[in-house]
């Protein structure tokens, strides 16, 4: 990517298309819309198609520009098959049991993605464990994650989002703080805790390209002015309050014919240069990841995106946060079922009763998007 002197959105642009298909902002190049009542077969179809020999494995190797030898092919296929079995078991379970199956689903699908991204990777350990020290009276806010120096969580984090994992040495994170950053729980968090999560809804995202030379493409983000006012955030202050977003996006004066006075427009500071349009796709995917836009792909209507409110610029990817949350909740179910039962009827029980189902569906769509390089969303 080339840094321009000002946001490329200050120039005239048009929606970018490749092979007569519009390019979408995300970890995939094009949208793969799924019906609102998608069956399990619909949700898994694209990933399972890559888990069969020989054609599926051949396409998987081309997508990730990797040589995937037979042992890795067999692992990928097995991980996908096991992930689906765990996924399909979640819906019928009692809320206090859901995290266990949810985590095993997440673990196996994550291993499938890691195998596709790096077939030589030796996958060991979970990457996190218990750091909770229970006081005389138990509350969910006492729950603490201990991040380890190696394991699946770290491997996932280093291949998604900002590619960030904490430096060597154990790191403790309060689980209740992670809950404010879960895109699938935007409404659940606000309803239960009476305060907004650390996310600001995005009205729409897009990809545009220059109409002349030199040829370049960039991302656009529109945010509702009323939403910013409701959160007490000035449009010019959002990049500072959302530091990772602000590192990659800048407020611009949108004077195009498509200007909407009800929204404010931010456009990526960096542009992706190209000769052939398809050459822009890897850089655009990288730009989306780098900004750490949170996407709930299962929200319907093509998904719902969010800007992450944090002054820190080193943050875990959303996939890694979901993985860690499911791991911790599953550890509670396995080793401290009394504490799980104690949460029934409390303000954090939504994590068990509602969030696990939502999170697993969104994680499936997210990792399917990364595996297939098509942006899976519920239409």
C-alpha positions in Angstrom: 0.0 0.0 0.0 1.1 3.5 -0.7 0.5 6.4 1.7 -0.8 9.4 0.0 -0.6 12.9 1.3 -4.3 13.0 2.1 -7.2 10.5 2.2 -7.7 9.0 -1.3 -11.4 9.7 -0.8 -10.7 13.4 -1.5 -10.5 12.2 -5.1 -13.4 11.2 -7.4 -14.0 7.4 -7.2 -16.4 4.7 -8.2 -17.3 1.3 -6.7 -14.6 -1.3 -7.5 -15.6 -4.4 -9.4 -13.5 -7.5 -10.4 -14.8 -9.9 -13.0 -18.2 -8.1 -13.1 -18.7 -8.6 -9.4 -18.5 -5.7 -6.9 -15.7 -6.0 -4.4 -16.8 -5.9 -0.7 -14.9 -4.6 2.3 -13.8 -7.5 4.4 -11.6 -10.5 4.6 -13.1 -11.9 1.4 -13.1 -10.2 -2.0 -16.8 -10.7 -2.9 -20.0 -11.1 -0.8 -21.4 -14.6 -0.5 -24.9 -13.8 0.8 -26.7 -16.6 2.6 -30.5 -16.7 3.2 -31.9 -15.5 6.5 -33.2 -19.0 7.2 -30.0 -20.7 6.1 -29.7 -24.4 7.0 -26.6 -26.0 8.4 -26.0 -27.4 5.0 -26.0 -23.8 3.6 -23.7 -22.5 6.3 -21.1 -25.3 5.8 -21.3 -25.8 2.1 -18.4 -23.6 1.0 -16.0 -25.0 3.6 -17.0 -28.6 3.1 -16.5 -28.2 -0.6 -12.8 -27.6 0.0 -12.5 -30.5 2.4 -12.8 -33.2 -0.3 -10.2 -34.8 -2.7 -9.0 -34.0 -5.2 -10.8 -30.8 -6.4 -11.5 -29.3 -3.1 -7.9 -29.6 -1.8 -6.6 -28.2 -5.1 -8.8 -25.1 -4.8 -7.8 -24.7 -1.2 -4.1 -24.7 -2.1 -4.7 -22.1 -4.9 -6.7 -19.8 -2.6 -4.0 -19.8 0.1 -1.1 -20.1 -2.3 0.2 -23.0 -0.4 1.2 -26.6 -1.1 -1.1 -28.7 1.1 0.4 -32.2 1.4 -1.9 -35.2 2.0 -1.4 -35.3 5.8 -2.5 -31.7 6.0 -5.4 -32.4 3.7 -6.6 -35.2 5.9 -6.3 -33.0 9.0 -8.2 -30.1 7.3 -11.0 -32.5 6.3 -11.2 -34.1 9.8 -11.2 -30.7 11.6 -14.1 -29.5 9.4 -16.1 -32.7 9.9 -15.6 -32.5 13.7 -16.4 -28.8 13.9 -19.7 -29.3 12.1 -20.7 -32.1 14.5 -20.0 -30.0 17.6 -21.8 -27.0 15.9 -25.0 -28.9 15.3 -25.1 -30.1 18.9 -25.1 -26.6 20.4 -28.8 -25.6 19.7 -30.3 -28.5 21.7 -28.3 -28.0 24.9 -29.1 -26.2 28.1 -27.5 -22.7 28.3 -25.0 -23.9 31.0 -23.7 -26.6 28.6 -23.6 -24.6 25.4 -20.0 -23.2 25.9 -18.5 -26.7 26.0 -19.7 -27.7 22.6 -19.3 -24.2 21.3 -15.6 -24.2 22.2 -14.9 -27.6 20.7 -16.6 -26.3 17.5 -14.4 -23.2 17.6 -11.3 -25.2 18.3 -11.7 -27.5 15.4 -12.8 -24.9 12.8 -9.9 -22.7 13.9 -7.5 -25.6 13.4 -9.0 -26.1 9.9 -8.3 -22.5 9.1 -4.8 -22.6 10.5 -4.0 -25.7 8.5 -5.2 -23.9 5.3 -3.2 -20.8 6.1 0.0 -22.6 7.2 0.0 -26.4 6.5 3.4 -26.7 8.2 2.2 -25.2 11.5 2.4 -27.5 14.5 -0.8 -26.9 16.4 -0.5 -27.5 20.2 -2.3 -26.3 23.3 -5.2 -23.9 23.8 -3.3 -20.7 24.2 -5.0 -19.6 27.4 -6.1 -20.9 30.8 -7.6 -19.9 34.1 -6.4 -16.9 36.0 -9.5 -16.5 38.2 -9.0 -16.0 41.9 -12.4 -16.5 43.6 -13.2 -14.4 46.6 -15.5 -15.2 49.5 -18.5 -14.2 47.4 -18.5 -15.2 43.8 -19.3 -12.7 41.0 -18.7 -12.9 37.2 -16.5 -9.9 37.3 -13.9 -12.0 39.2 -13.4 -14.2 36.1 -9.9 -13.7 34.6 -8.2 -15.2 31.5 -4.5 -16.1 31.5 -3.0 -15.8 28.1 -0.1 -18.2 27.3 2.9 -17.9 25.1 1.8 -20.5 22.7 -1.3 -22.4 21.5 -4.2 -22.1 19.2 -5.4 -18.8 20.5 -2.1 -17.2 19.8 -1.8 -18.8 16.3 -5.3 -17.5 15.5 -4.5 -14.0 16.7 -1.3 -13.8 14.7 -3.2 -14.6 11.5 -6.2 -12.3 11.9 -6.9 -8.7 12.7 -3.8 -6.7 13.7 -1.8 -10.0 13.9 -1.2 -9.1 17.6 -0.5 -11.2 20.6 0.8 -10.0 23.9 4.6 -10.2 24.3 6.2 -13.1 26.0 5.0 -13.6 29.6 1.6 -14.4 31.0 -1.1 -11.8 30.6 -4.2 -11.6 32.7 -7.5 -10.2 31.2 -10.8 -9.7 32.9 -13.4 -11.6 31.0 -16.2 -9.1 31.8 -14.1 -6.4 29.9 -14.0 -8.6 26.8 -17.8 -8.7 26.8 -18.0 -5.0 25.8 -16.2 -5.8 22.4 -18.3 -8.7 21.2 -20.1 -7.7 17.9 -22.7 -10.4 18.2 -23.7 -9.0 21.7 -24.2 -5.3 20.9 -27.8 -5.4 22.0 -27.4 -8.0 24.7 -24.6 -6.1 26.5 -26.6 -2.8 26.5 -29.8 -4.4 27.7 -28.1 -6.4 30.5 -25.6 -3.8 31.8 -27.5 -0.6 31.0 -24.6 1.0 29.1 -23.4 0.9 25.5 -20.6 -1.6 24.5 -17.3 -0.4 23.2 -18.6 -0.4 19.6 -20.0 2.2 17.3 -22.3 1.0 14.5 -21.3 1.7 10.9 -24.1 2.5 8.5 -22.2 1.1 5.5 -18.8 0.2 4.2 -17.6 0.2 0.6 -14.6 -0.1 -1.7 -13.9 2.6 -4.3 -11.3 3.0 -7.1 -9.9 6.0 -9.0 -11.4 6.8 -12.3 -8.1 7.8 -13.9 -4.4 7.1 -13.3 -2.6 6.2 -11.2 -5.0 3.4 -10.4 -5.7 2.8 -6.7 -8.5 1.6 -4.4 -9.5 2.4 -0.9 -12.2 1.7 1.8 -15.0 4.0 2.9 -16.9 4.0 6.1 -20.2 6.0 6.8 -21.4 6.5 10.3 -24.8 7.9 11.3 -24.4 11.4 12.8 -27.2 10.7 15.2 -25.4 7.7 16.5 -22.3 9.7 17.2 -24.3 12.4 18.9 -26.1 9.8 21.0 -22.7 8.5 22.2 -21.4 12.0 22.8 -18.7 11.7 20.2 -17.8 14.4 17.8 -17.2 13.3 14.2 -13.7 14.7 14.3 -13.0 13.0 17.6 -13.9 9.5 16.6 -10.5 8.6 15.1 -8.8 9.5 18.4 -11.4 7.6 20.6 -11.0 4.6 18.2 -7.2 4.6 17.8 -6.9 1.7 15.5 -9.6 3.0 13.3 -8.0 6.5 13.4 -4.7 5.0 12.4 -6.2 3.8 9.2 -9.1 6.2 8.5 -9.6 9.9 8.4 -12.7 12.1 8.3 -13.2 13.5 4.8 -15.6 16.0 3.2 -17.7 13.9 0.9 -18.9 16.1 -2.0 -19.9 13.3 -4.3 -23.4 12.9 -5.7 -23.9 10.1 -3.2 -23.3 12.3 -0.2 -25.8 11.7 2.6 -26.1 14.6 5.1 -27.3 12.1 7.7 -23.9 10.4 7.8 -20.3 11.3 8.2 -17.7 9.7 5.9 -14.3 8.3 6.8 -12.0 6.9 4.1 -8.8 5.0 4.4 -5.6 7.0 4.6 -3.7 4.4 2.6 -4.6 3.4 -0.9 -3.9 0.1 -2.7 -2.1 0.6 -6.1 -2.8 -1.8 -8.9 -2.5 -2.4 -12.6 -5.1 -5.1 -12.9 -8.1 -4.8 -10.5 -7.6 -8.3 -9.0 -4.2 -7.2 -7.8 -5.9 -4.8 -5.3 -7.7 -7.6 -3.5 -5.0 -8.8 -1.0 -4.2 -5.2 0.0 -7.9 -4.4 0.6 -8.3 -7.4 2.7 -5.2 -6.4 4.7 -6.6 -2.9 5.1 -9.9 -4.2 6.5 -8.1 -6.4 9.0 -5.7 -3.6 10.0 -8.6 -1.3 11.0 -10.1 -4.0 13.3 -13.6 -3.3 12.1 -15.9 -5.6 14.0 -18.4 -7.5 11.8 -21.4 -9.5 12.9 -22.0 -11.4 9.7 -25.0 -13.2 11.1 -27.0 -10.0 11.9 -29.0 -10.1 8.6 -29.2 -7.5 5.9 -25.7 -8.2 4.8 -24.2 -8.0 8.3 -23.5 -5.2 10.8 -20.1 -3.5 11.2 -18.7 -1.6 14.1 -15.9 0.7 14.9 -14.0 -0.4 18.1 -13.8 2.2 20.8 -10.3 2.0 22.4 -7.4 4.3 22.7 -5.1 1.4 22.5 -3.6 0.4 19.1 -2.6 -3.1 20.1 -5.7 -5.2 20.3 -6.6 -8.8 19.7 -8.6 -9.8 16.7 -12.3 -10.4 17.0 -11.9 -14.0 16.1 -9.3 -14.4 18.9 -11.5 -12.6 21.5 -14.5 -14.9 20.6 -12.2 -18.0 20.8 -10.9 -16.9 24.2 -14.4 -16.1 25.6 -15.7 -19.6 24.5 -12.6 -21.2 26.0 -13.1 -19.5 29.3 -16.8 -20.2 29.5 -16.1 -23.9 28.6 -13.6 -24.1 31.4 -16.1 -22.8 33.8 -18.6 -25.4 32.7 -16.1 -28.2 33.0 -14.3 -27.3 36.2 -16.6 -24.9 38.1 -20.2 -25.8 37.2 -21.4 -24.4 40.6 -20.3 -20.9 39.5 -22.1 -21.3 36.2 -25.3 -22.3 38.0 -24.9 -19.3 40.3 -25.0 -17.0 37.3 -28.6 -18.0 36.3 -30.7 -14.9 36.4 -27.8 -12.5 36.8 -26.8 -9.7 34.3 -24.1 -11.9 32.7 -26.1 -15.0 32.1 -26.8 -13.8 28.5 -23.3 -15.0 27.6 -24.6 -18.6 28.1 -28.2 -18.3 27.1 -27.9 -16.2 24.0 -24.3 -15.2 23.1 -22.8 -18.7 22.5 -25.3 -19.5 19.7 -24.7 -16.1 18.1 -21.0 -16.2 18.5 -20.6 -19.7 17.0 -22.7 -18.7 13.9 -20.7 -15.6 13.4 -17.4 -17.4 14.0 -18.4 -20.0 11.4 -19.1 -17.2 8.9 -15.9 -15.4 9.7 -13.6 -18.4 9.4 -15.5 -19.6 6.3 -14.8 -16.1 4.8 -11.1 -16.4 5.6 -10.9 -20.0 4.3 -12.7 -19.4 1.0 -11.8 -15.7 0.6 -15.5 -14.9 0.0 -17.3 -12.7 2.5 -20.0 -14.9 4.1 -23.0 -12.8 5.4 -26.6 -13.5 6.2 -28.7 -11.4 3.7 
